[in-house]
Amino acid sequence: MSSAPRLDRHRVPLRAFAIILLVLVAIAWPALVGDAFYQRVGALVVLAAISASAWNLIGGYAGQVSVGHAIFFGAGAYASLVVYTQLGWPPVAGAPLGILVSLALAIVIGTPTFRLRGHYFSMATIAAAELIRLLVANWPLVGAAVGLMGPAAPRSVADLTFRDPLAYYYIFLAVLALLLALTAAMERSRMGYYLRAINGGDRAASSLGVPVLRYKLYALMLSAAFTSIAGSLYAVMVGFADPDSVLGILISVKIVIVAALGGAGTLFGPLLGALILVPLEEWTNAAFGGSGTGVTYVVYGAIILLIARFEPGGLLDLVGKLTRRRHAA
Amino acid sequence: MLLEATGVVQTFGRLRAVDGADLAVSEGEVIGLIGPNGAGKSTFFNALAGDRIPTAGRITFDGHDVTRASPDRHARLGIARTFQVPVTFTDMTVAENVLVGAFLRQPHRAAASAVVDEMLEFTGLAPMAHRRAGMLGTPGRKRLEIARALATKPRLLLLDEALAGLTPAEVQAAIGLVRRIHALGITLIIVEHIMEVILTLAERAVVFHQGRVIAAGPPRQVVNDPAVVAAYLGHRMAARMQA
């Protein structure tokens, strides 16, 4: 059909080549570094990329900047540890429970807040996340302020408690690959265009027949489900969750920054952001020791300022601009 | 009747922006909504498009009561619109903007893309298909809004000052476009300040003043109506012109 060229860009071969290279490097990474520390950093990069890519569906494509995604991350983390402490199941078996809870929370939180615009929506999500953190911190069943622990020693392989980060790295990578494949498919479908139209303007989108609230809710639910999976995987690996470490505002902020730094609303932006930010964070933690959390806040603040001032589209947008300029020249 | 509005009232606090307006439009008509600034025509127009739920009154389209229906339901039933200040999706390309509209009737991308090409040709935007919508000037954006609206395959198209701010040459091109849209069998309601546009395009003009319809009929007849002249120029000026 002669219609294809009107919509598709012509730089496809370059992009396909970059993706193949990325996949190969991702698979070979643990072998390339061969060191448990770097393998662990790799696993954390992929985990951050999962959360940020999940946030990207609602925050990037649909432009609804949630600063409360710790809700879903925490739901996933707590769900996996609760099935262990209460039922003795392997933590990973709690992931479906986390997804269900997150979907329910997405509907309960999204339905009223999606009527709010811009900053008001962001503020409402912060408030919702803080409220849930306080509730959990006072709920004995989930360990209240102390939190929950996973199995100290593996009872079977199903507990997924490996001393070696290698296994976690590949499990996380598989989830990230699934999420990015899903996002890529969505990008080219009606839903992808509808979300970008909502980002461009609610009023115009609804005048063209886009059921705005419904699509925002779809995007939030999909986003919540994958953020919850990230939380469950985190809890499985770390074997511990408390209100601050999985429900704190720093988690929500970090998810936004990772996505925005790389490029919100682009397929690979969140992954790029994770590739830069996670190693940076590991480095500041190592360099400043236990007092490093304060420094982390400072680094986040500086990054927010720099993105907002110089490159609101994120780094991928900057790369796009530079290559376009070269094409034009 | 394709569209029927009866006793539409829209209040903002104590202001009655639309105060009991009636309008009946049959299939294939071109209606011009005119009136001085602040007459309530834009507010009435937004009620017809579902952008605002009227305080009172009833609006039906093709037998469906759409008084309280959402804008997206209006679109699904076959009412499309443009905005006074164009609101294109600036980060998307021109073709992608139109694709959003086309997806309403064609959920699959290949079929929707065919509609996009057709609409880009029809509106003369094909050479700009890959440009970012944000790069277009005002005439281009207005044209893009029309292309996007047409991609939803409407039966009724509401144009809100689609020709305002254009140069005389651009106005002529836009008038040609509106004629071709009408030739497709699409019913049109046009809000317009430029009288020339109403005189050349509209089969019937409806004049708003202070939230009410004060005159309706063939445009040339309506513009000479003493009540209409008084609404635009004030009573004293109207009396002097009569003399």
Interface residues (C-beta under 8 A of the other chain):
Chain A: M1 S2 S3 A4 R6 L7 R9 R188 S189 R190 Y193 Y194 R196 A197 N199 G200 G201 R203 A204 A205 S206 S207 L208 G209 V210 P211 V212
Chain B: A49 D51 S70 P71 D72 H74 A75 R76 A80 R81 F83 V87 T88 F89 T90 D91 M92 T93 A95 E96 L99 V100 G101 F103 L104 P107 R109 A110 A112 S113 A114 V116 D117 L120 A126 A129 H130 R148 A149 A151 T152
